[in-house]
C-alpha cells in the first residue's frame, strides 16, 4: 500500500521555484551529479518534494534570483563531485586522534516537540596545531564531513515540511553551529588556523546556502578578534546577523533550549558531548 507523496503549496508556473525547477534538466546534464544533502534531484513532473526543498534553499539565498540560483547550484554540484561527496560506498574516512574531541553533532529539543540539529567545534581540544590544521585538505574533508553528518539529521529526503518563499517565513530546516574556545591554547594569529578558517568560510558560503540557523562563539579570547574580522569579509550581512558571541559558557543552554540536551558545564543538565552524540546516532535523542 503506497502513501501519497507530499505536495508543495502554491506551486504555479509564475513563481520562481517553478521556473528554477524548469532549469534543472540542463543543470543536471551539465554537472552529471544529481546528489546533494541526501537528496537525489529529479526532473519529474509533478516536481519531487525533496528536490523543491533544495531548490528553495538556493532561491532564498539569492532573494529569488533564478539565474543566480541556477548558477550557484551548478557550481555546487560540480564541487561535490570534485570533492568526492555522495559516493555510493559507505566507507567513512577515519581521521584518528588528530581530530579526537574536536567536533560533534547533537540535537537539542525545542518547545512543541521540535529538535534543532547542532554542530560543535571544540577548539580547546586542539593541543598541537599542526595535527588538525597542518594539512588543509585533510582538515576540510573532516570539517565538511561534520557538516554533512549534521545535514543528514535534517532528513531532507523524507520531510513533509515545505520551506516558505523568500520573505514569507523562516526556513525550518537549518542547523545551529557552536564554536567553543574555552581552554584554547593558540592565542595568536596562527597562519594554519587562519588558512583553515578562510577556506571553510568560503566553502560554507558557496555550497551550503540557507543551512545556518544560528552560530554561537563561546568564550572567545579577545586576542582572537581577528576571526570575526575575517568572517565579516566572506559572508553576507544577513549571515553575519546570525552570529552571537557568548562570553560565559554557562549561558549557552539558555540560548539553545532543552537543558537536558546541553552538557552541564555549558549551563545544561545533560551529559558530555560524546554521550549526546551517541544518543543521536542511536536514535534515542
C-alpha positions as YAML, in Angstrom:
chain: A
units: angstrom
residues:
- id: 1
  name: UNK
  ca: [0.00, 0.00, 0.00]
- id: 2
  name: UNK
  ca: [1.72, 3.20, -1.17]
- id: 3
  name: UNK
  ca: [1.47, 6.50, 0.64]
- id: 4
  name: UNK
  ca: [0.76, 9.71, -1.20]
- id: 5
  name: UNK
  ca: [3.75, 11.99, -1.74]
- id: 6
  name: UNK
  ca: [3.58, 15.43, -0.10]
- id: 7
  name: UNK
  ca: [2.67, 18.29, -2.39]
- id: 8
  name: UNK
  ca: [4.27, 21.72, -2.46]
- id: 9
  name: UNK
  ca: [1.86, 24.58, -1.67]
- id: 10
  name: UNK
  ca: [1.10, 27.16, -4.35]
- id: 11
  name: UNK
  ca: [3.44, 25.74, -7.00]
- id: 12
  name: UNK
  ca: [2.32, 27.63, -10.09]
- id: 13
  name: UNK
  ca: [4.22, 28.43, -13.31]
- id: 14
  name: UNK
  ca: [4.56, 32.11, -12.42]
- id: 15
  name: UNK
  ca: [6.63, 31.64, -9.25]
- id: 16
  name: UNK
  ca: [10.46, 31.50, -9.14]
- id: 17
  name: UNK
  ca: [10.58, 27.98, -7.66]
- id: 18
  name: UNK
  ca: [8.65, 26.53, -10.62]
- id: 19
  name: UNK
  ca: [10.89, 28.44, -13.04]
- id: 20
  name: UNK
  ca: [14.01, 27.23, -11.27]
- id: 21
  name: UNK
  ca: [12.81, 23.65, -11.48]
- id: 22
  name: UNK
  ca: [12.39, 24.05, -15.24]
- id: 23
  name: UNK
  ca: [16.14, 24.78, -15.43]
- id: 24
  name: UNK
  ca: [17.03, 21.55, -13.65]
- id: 25
  name: UNK
  ca: [17.33, 19.26, -16.73]
- id: 26
  name: UNK
  ca: [20.06, 21.49, -18.16]
- id: 27
  name: UNK
  ca: [21.82, 21.77, -14.78]
- id: 28
  name: UNK
  ca: [21.88, 18.01, -14.27]
- id: 29
  name: UNK
  ca: [23.03, 17.41, -17.83]
- id: 30
  name: UNK
  ca: [25.92, 19.85, -17.35]
- id: 31
  name: UNK
  ca: [27.01, 18.58, -13.94]
- id: 32
  name: UNK
  ca: [26.20, 14.85, -14.23]
- id: 33
  name: UNK
  ca: [25.77, 14.87, -10.46]
- id: 34
  name: UNK
  ca: [22.19, 14.91, -9.09]
- id: 35
  name: UNK
  ca: [23.05, 14.24, -5.43]
- id: 36
  name: UNK
  ca: [23.14, 16.79, -2.62]
- id: 37
  name: UNK
  ca: [22.45, 16.61, 1.14]
- id: 38
  name: UNK
  ca: [20.94, 13.14, 0.93]
- id: 39
  name: UNK
  ca: [18.56, 14.21, -1.85]
- id: 40
  name: UNK
  ca: [18.63, 12.96, -5.43]
- id: 41
  name: UNK
  ca: [17.46, 15.84, -7.60]
- id: 42
  name: UNK
  ca: [14.92, 14.79, -10.21]
- id: 43
  name: UNK
  ca: [13.17, 16.46, -13.12]
- id: 44
  name: UNK
  ca: [9.92, 14.57, -12.61]
- id: 45
  name: UNK
  ca: [6.50, 16.13, -13.01]
- id: 46
  name: UNK
  ca: [5.00, 16.98, -10.68]
- id: 47
  name: UNK
  ca: [8.29, 18.01, -9.05]
- id: 48
  name: UNK
  ca: [9.57, 15.86, -6.20]
- id: 49
  name: UNK
  ca: [9.10, 17.46, -2.79]
- id: 50
  name: UNK
  ca: [12.71, 16.89, -1.70]
- id: 51
  name: UNK
  ca: [14.02, 18.39, -4.93]
- id: 52
  name: UNK
  ca: [11.96, 21.52, -4.33]
- id: 53
  name: UNK
  ca: [13.38, 21.80, -0.81]
- id: 54
  name: UNK
  ca: [16.92, 22.02, -2.16]
- id: 55
  name: UNK
  ca: [15.97, 24.46, -4.93]
- id: 56
  name: UNK
  ca: [14.10, 26.66, -2.47]
- id: 57
  name: UNK
  ca: [17.18, 26.99, -0.29]
- id: 58
  name: UNK
  ca: [19.21, 28.19, -3.25]
- id: 59
  name: UNK
  ca: [16.47, 30.61, -4.27]
- id: 60
  name: UNK
  ca: [16.13, 32.10, -0.80]
- id: 61
  name: UNK
  ca: [19.88, 32.63, -0.56]
- id: 62
  name: UNK
  ca: [19.79, 34.97, -3.59]
- id: 63
  name: UNK
  ca: [16.43, 36.65, -2.98]
- id: 64
  name: UNK
  ca: [14.62, 34.65, -5.68]
- id: 65
  name: UNK
  ca: [17.10, 35.42, -8.47]
- id: 66
  name: UNK
  ca: [16.53, 32.34, -10.63]
- id: 67
  name: UNK
  ca: [19.58, 32.91, -12.83]
- id: 68
  name: UNK
  ca: [21.90, 33.26, -9.84]
- id: 69
  name: UNK
  ca: [20.35, 30.30, -8.05]
- id: 70
  name: UNK
  ca: [20.85, 28.10, -11.13]
- id: 71
  name: UNK
  ca: [24.46, 29.26, -11.42]
- id: 72
  name: UNK
  ca: [25.17, 28.57, -7.75]
- id: 73
  name: UNK
  ca: [23.56, 25.13, -7.77]
- id: 74
  name: UNK
  ca: [25.55, 24.19, -10.86]
- id: 75
  name: UNK
  ca: [28.78, 25.20, -9.12]
- id: 76
  name: UNK
  ca: [27.84, 23.24, -6.01]
- id: 77
  name: UNK
  ca: [27.02, 20.02, -7.84]
- id: 78
  name: UNK
  ca: [30.33, 20.22, -9.73]
- id: 79
  name: UNK
  ca: [32.18, 20.90, -6.47]
- id: 80
  name: UNK
  ca: [30.51, 17.97, -4.71]
- id: 81
  name: UNK
  ca: [31.65, 15.62, -7.44]
- id: 82
  name: UNK
  ca: [35.22, 17.02, -7.40]
- id: 83
  name: UNK
  ca: [35.37, 16.91, -3.59]
- id: 84
  name: UNK
  ca: [34.29, 13.27, -3.58]
- id: 85
  name: UNK
  ca: [30.97, 13.65, -1.81]
- id: 86
  name: UNK
  ca: [27.85, 11.49, -2.37]
- id: 87
  name: UNK
  ca: [29.76, 8.33, -3.26]
- id: 88
  name: UNK
  ca: [27.80, 5.09, -3.18]
- id: 89
  name: UNK
  ca: [30.28, 3.32, -0.91]
- id: 90
  name: UNK
  ca: [29.60, 3.86, 2.77]
- id: 91
  name: UNK
  ca: [33.23, 3.78, 3.96]
- id: 92
  name: UNK
  ca: [33.82, 6.67, 6.35]
- id: 93
  name: UNK
  ca: [37.27, 8.24, 6.41]
- id: 94
  name: UNK
  ca: [38.94, 7.82, 9.78]
- id: 95
  name: UNK
  ca: [40.85, 10.88, 10.97]
- id: 96
  name: UNK
  ca: [42.24, 9.32, 14.13]
- id: 97
  name: UNK
  ca: [43.45, 11.03, 17.30]
- id: 98
  name: UNK
  ca: [44.41, 14.25, 15.49]
- id: 99
  name: UNK
  ca: [40.72, 15.21, 15.45]
- id: 100
  name: UNK
  ca: [39.58, 13.42, 18.60]
- id: 101
  name: UNK
  ca: [37.13, 15.54, 20.61]
- id: 102
  name: UNK
  ca: [37.20, 18.37, 18.08]
- id: 103
  name: UNK
  ca: [33.70, 18.03, 16.59]
- id: 104
  name: UNK
  ca: [30.28, 16.61, 17.47]
- id: 105
  name: UNK
  ca: [26.73, 16.52, 16.11]
- id: 106
  name: UNK
  ca: [23.80, 16.54, 18.56]
- id: 107
  name: UNK
  ca: [20.16, 17.57, 18.79]
- id: 108
  name: UNK
  ca: [18.54, 19.98, 21.23]
- id: 109
  name: UNK
  ca: [14.83, 19.79, 21.95]
- id: 110
  name: UNK
  ca: [12.64, 22.86, 21.46]
- id: 111
  name: UNK
  ca: [9.10, 23.73, 22.57]
- id: 112
  name: UNK
  ca: [6.41, 21.86, 20.65]
- id: 113
  name: UNK
  ca: [8.49, 18.74, 20.18]
- id: 114
  name: UNK
  ca: [10.81, 20.22, 17.55]
- id: 115
  name: UNK
  ca: [14.51, 19.39, 17.67]
- id: 116
  name: UNK
  ca: [17.35, 21.52, 16.38]
- id: 117
  name: UNK
  ca: [20.43, 19.86, 14.90]
- id: 118
  name: UNK
  ca: [23.64, 21.27, 16.37]
- id: 119
  name: UNK
  ca: [27.28, 21.00, 15.32]
- id: 120
  name: UNK
  ca: [30.00, 21.63, 17.89]
- id: 121
  name: UNK
  ca: [33.60, 22.65, 17.19]
- id: 122
  name: UNK
  ca: [35.62, 22.27, 20.38]
- id: 123
  name: UNK
  ca: [38.81, 24.22, 19.71]
- id: 124
  name: UNK
  ca: [40.03, 23.75, 23.28]
- id: 125
  name: UNK
  ca: [40.60, 20.10, 22.34]
- id: 126
  name: UNK
  ca: [43.40, 21.11, 19.98]
- id: 127
  name: UNK
  ca: [46.78, 20.53, 21.63]
- id: 128
  name: UNK
  ca: [49.03, 20.67, 18.58]
- id: 129
  name: UNK
  ca: [48.01, 22.99, 15.75]
- id: 130
  name: UNK
  ca: [49.88, 21.06, 13.09]
- id: 131
  name: UNK
  ca: [47.85, 17.90, 13.66]
- id: 132
  name: UNK
  ca: [44.36, 19.08, 12.64]
- id: 133
  name: UNK
  ca: [45.34, 22.24, 10.72]
- id: 134
  name: UNK
  ca: [48.69, 21.31, 9.14]
- id: 135
  name: UNK
  ca: [47.13, 19.52, 6.16]
- id: 136
  name: UNK
  ca: [44.48, 21.92, 4.85]
- id: 137
  name: UNK
  ca: [42.74, 19.45, 2.53]
- id: 138
  name: UNK
  ca: [42.55, 16.84, 5.29]
- id: 139
  name: UNK
  ca: [41.07, 19.42, 7.67]
- id: 140
  name: UNK
  ca: [38.49, 20.43, 5.07]
- id: 141
  name: UNK
  ca: [37.47, 16.80, 4.49]
- id: 142
  name: UNK
  ca: [36.93, 16.45, 8.23]
- id: 143
  name: UNK
  ca: [35.05, 19.75, 8.55]
- id: 144
  name: UNK
  ca: [32.80, 19.12, 5.54]
- id: 145
  name: UNK
  ca: [32.18, 15.62, 6.85]
- id: 146
  name: UNK
  ca: [30.95, 17.09, 10.13]
- id: 147
  name: UNK
  ca: [28.57, 19.37, 8.24]
- id: 148
  name: UNK
  ca: [27.29, 16.55, 6.04]
- id: 149
  name: UNK
  ca: [26.59, 14.39, 9.10]
- id: 150
  name: UNK
  ca: [24.58, 17.21, 10.63]
- id: 151
  name: UNK
  ca: [22.60, 17.76, 7.43]
- id: 152
  name: UNK
  ca: [21.73, 14.06, 7.31]
- id: 153
  name: UNK
  ca: [19.73, 14.57, 10.52]
- id: 154
  name: UNK
  ca: [17.59, 17.23, 8.83]
- id: 155
  name: UNK
  ca: [16.08, 14.35, 6.82]
- id: 156
  name: UNK
  ca: [15.60, 16.50, 3.73]
- id: 157
  name: UNK
  ca: [14.80, 13.48, 1.57]
- id: 158
  name: UNK
  ca: [11.80, 12.46, 3.69]
- id: 159
  name: UNK
  ca: [10.46, 15.56, 5.43]
- id: 160
  name: UNK
  ca: [7.00, 16.82, 4.50]
- id: 161
  name: UNK
  ca: [7.52, 20.36, 5.83]
- id: 162
  name: UNK
  ca: [7.97, 22.90, 3.00]
- id: 163
  name: UNK
  ca: [10.15, 25.99, 3.05]
- id: 164
  name: UNK
  ca: [8.28, 29.30, 2.64]
- id: 165
  name: UNK
  ca: [9.11, 31.58, -0.25]
- id: 166
  name: UNK
  ca: [11.74, 34.25, 0.28]
- id: 167
  name: UNK
  ca: [10.49, 36.89, 2.70]
- id: 168
  name: UNK
  ca: [7.41, 34.91, 3.74]
- id: 169
  name: UNK
  ca: [8.66, 32.99, 6.77]
- id: 170
  name: UNK
  ca: [11.54, 31.07, 8.29]
- id: 171
  name: UNK
  ca: [13.21, 28.03, 6.81]
- id: 172
  name: UNK
  ca: [12.59, 25.18, 9.31]
- id: 173
  name: UNK
  ca: [15.46, 23.04, 8.00]
- id: 174
  name: UNK
  ca: [18.61, 24.65, 9.39]
- id: 175
  name: UNK
  ca: [21.44, 23.94, 11.83]
- id: 176
  name: UNK
  ca: [22.88, 25.62, 14.90]
- id: 177
  name: UNK
  ca: [26.67, 25.83, 14.92]
- id: 178
  name: UNK
  ca: [28.65, 26.28, 18.12]
- id: 179
  name: UNK
  ca: [32.34, 27.10, 18.39]
- id: 180
  name: UNK
  ca: [33.79, 26.54, 21.87]
- id: 181
  name: UNK
  ca: [37.03, 28.38, 22.64]
- id: 182
  name: UNK
  ca: [37.39, 27.57, 26.34]
- id: 183
  name: UNK
  ca: [40.92, 26.38, 27.10]
- id: 184
  name: UNK
  ca: [42.21, 27.40, 23.67]
- id: 185
  name: UNK
  ca: [46.00, 27.39, 23.63]
- id: 186
  name: UNK
  ca: [46.62, 29.01, 20.23]
- id: 187
  name: UNK
  ca: [46.15, 32.62, 21.32]
- id: 188
  name: UNK
  ca: [47.75, 34.19, 18.30]
- id: 189
  name: UNK
  ca: [47.06, 34.73, 14.62]
- id: 190
  name: UNK
  ca: [48.45, 31.39, 13.56]
- id: 191
  name: UNK
  ca: [48.61, 31.12, 9.75]
- id: 192
  name: UNK
  ca: [47.44, 27.50, 9.80]
- id: 193
  name: UNK
  ca: [44.27, 28.41, 11.68]
- id: 194
  name: UNK
  ca: [43.65, 31.47, 9.51]
- id: 195
  name: UNK
  ca: [44.00, 29.44, 6.30]
- id: 196
  name: UNK
  ca: [41.63, 26.74, 7.57]
- id: 197
  name: UNK
  ca: [39.09, 29.32, 8.76]
- id: 198
  name: UNK
  ca: [39.17, 31.22, 5.47]
- id: 199
  name: UNK
  ca: [38.78, 28.09, 3.33]
- id: 200
  name: UNK
  ca: [35.96, 26.73, 5.49]
- id: 201
  name: UNK
  ca: [34.04, 30.00, 5.38]
- id: 202
  name: UNK
  ca: [34.35, 30.18, 1.59]
- id: 203
  name: UNK
  ca: [33.07, 26.62, 1.12]
- id: 204
  name: UNK
  ca: [30.15, 27.07, 3.51]
- id: 205
  name: UNK
  ca: [29.17, 30.34, 1.89]
- id: 206
  name: UNK
  ca: [29.35, 28.92, -1.63]
- id: 207
  name: UNK
  ca: [27.95, 25.43, -1.22]
- id: 208
  name: UNK
  ca: [25.75, 25.29, 1.91]
- id: 209
  name: UNK
  ca: [23.21, 28.11, 1.48]
- id: 210
  name: UNK
  ca: [20.38, 28.61, 3.95]
- id: 211
  name: UNK
  ca: [21.58, 25.86, 6.27]
- id: 212
  name: UNK
  ca: [22.73, 28.04, 9.17]
- id: 213
  name: UNK
  ca: [20.16, 28.90, 11.81]
- id: 214
  name: UNK
  ca: [22.50, 30.46, 14.38]
- id: 215
  name: UNK
  ca: [26.22, 30.42, 15.10]
- id: 216
  name: UNK
  ca: [27.49, 30.85, 18.65]
- id: 217
  name: UNK
  ca: [31.06, 31.78, 19.55]
- id: 218
  name: UNK
  ca: [31.58, 30.80, 23.18]
- id: 219
  name: UNK
  ca: [34.41, 32.03, 25.44]
- id: 220
  name: UNK
  ca: [36.26, 33.75, 22.61]
- id: 221
  name: UNK
  ca: [39.65, 35.17, 23.68]
- id: 222
  name: UNK
  ca: [39.93, 38.89, 22.90]
- id: 223
  name: UNK
  ca: [43.16, 38.29, 21.03]
- id: 224
  name: UNK
  ca: [41.23, 36.19, 18.51]
- id: 225
  name: UNK
  ca: [39.02, 39.07, 17.40]
- id: 226
  name: UNK
  ca: [40.75, 38.75, 14.01]
- id: 227
  name: UNK
  ca: [38.49, 35.78, 13.34]
- id: 228
  name: UNK
  ca: [35.35, 37.93, 13.35]
- id: 229
  name: UNK
  ca: [37.00, 40.45, 11.05]
- id: 230
  name: UNK
  ca: [37.83, 37.62, 8.66]
- id: 231
  name: UNK
  ca: [34.33, 36.19, 8.83]
- id: 232
  name: UNK
  ca: [32.69, 39.54, 8.06]
- id: 233
  name: UNK
  ca: [34.75, 39.75, 4.86]
- id: 234
  name: UNK
  ca: [33.47, 36.47, 3.45]
- id: 235
  name: UNK
  ca: [29.82, 36.23, 4.48]
- id: 236
  name: UNK
  ca: [26.74, 38.28, 3.71]
- id: 237
  name: UNK
  ca: [25.31, 40.80, 6.17]
- id: 238
  name: UNK
  ca: [22.29, 38.53, 6.58]
- id: 239
  name: UNK
  ca: [24.53, 35.64, 7.60]
- id: 240
  name: UNK
  ca: [26.64, 37.71, 9.99]
- id: 241
  name: UNK
  ca: [23.46, 38.74, 11.82]
- id: 242
  name: UNK
  ca: [23.06, 35.10, 12.84]
- id: 243
  name: UNK
  ca: [26.32, 35.25, 14.80]
- id: 244
  name: UNK
  ca: [26.32, 35.62, 18.56]
- id: 245
  name: UNK
  ca: [29.24, 35.87, 20.98]
- id: 246
  name: UNK
  ca: [28.69, 34.37, 24.43]
- id: 247
  name: UNK
  ca: [31.33, 35.37, 26.97]
- id: 248
  name: UNK
  ca: [30.28, 32.95, 29.69]
- id: 249
  name: UNK
  ca: [29.76, 29.36, 28.59]
- id: 250
  name: UNK
  ca: [27.17, 28.74, 31.30]
- id: 251
  name: UNK
  ca: [24.77, 30.99, 29.38]
- id: 252
  name: UNK
  ca: [24.74, 28.82, 26.27]
- id: 253
  name: UNK
  ca: [21.98, 26.45, 27.43]
- id: 254
  name: UNK
  ca: [19.57, 29.38, 27.79]
- id: 255
  name: UNK
  ca: [20.03, 30.15, 24.11]
- id: 256
  name: UNK
  ca: [19.75, 26.59, 22.84]
- id: 257
  name: UNK
  ca: [16.69, 25.25, 24.63]
- id: 258
  name: UNK
  ca: [16.21, 21.94, 26.44]
- id: 259
  name: UNK
  ca: [18.78, 21.81, 29.26]
- id: 260
  name: UNK
  ca: [18.84, 18.00, 29.16]
- id: 261
  name: UNK
  ca: [20.40, 18.18, 25.69]
- id: 262
  name: UNK
  ca: [23.21, 20.53, 26.75]
- id: 263
  name: UNK
  ca: [26.23, 19.49, 28.86]
- id: 264
  name: UNK
  ca: [26.34, 20.62, 32.49]
- id: 265
  name: UNK
  ca: [29.47, 22.70, 32.02]
- id: 266
  name: UNK
  ca: [27.60, 24.74, 29.38]
- id: 267
  name: UNK
  ca: [24.66, 25.57, 31.62]
- id: 268
  name: UNK
  ca: [22.57, 22.48, 30.91]
- id: 269
  name: UNK
  ca: [21.83, 19.31, 32.81]
- id: 270
  name: UNK
  ca: [22.87, 16.76, 30.20]
- id: 271
  name: UNK
  ca: [25.92, 14.52, 29.77]
- id: 272
  name: UNK
  ca: [29.05, 15.35, 27.80]
- id: 273
  name: UNK
  ca: [29.01, 15.96, 24.05]
- id: 274
  name: UNK
  ca: [30.30, 12.49, 23.18]
- id: 275
  name: UNK
  ca: [27.40, 10.89, 25.04]
- id: 276
  name: UNK
  ca: [24.88, 13.28, 23.47]
- id: 277
  name: UNK
  ca: [26.20, 12.43, 20.01]
- id: 278
  name: UNK
  ca: [25.88, 8.70, 20.71]
- id: 279
  name: UNK
  ca: [22.30, 9.33, 21.84]
- id: 280
  name: UNK
  ca: [21.55, 10.95, 18.49]
- id: 281
  name: UNK
  ca: [23.22, 8.21, 16.47]
- id: 282
  name: UNK
  ca: [21.31, 5.61, 18.45]
- id: 283
  name: UNK
  ca: [18.02, 7.25, 17.52]
- id: 284
  name: UNK
  ca: [17.01, 7.98, 21.11]
- id: 285
  name: UNK
  ca: [17.51, 11.74, 21.07]
...
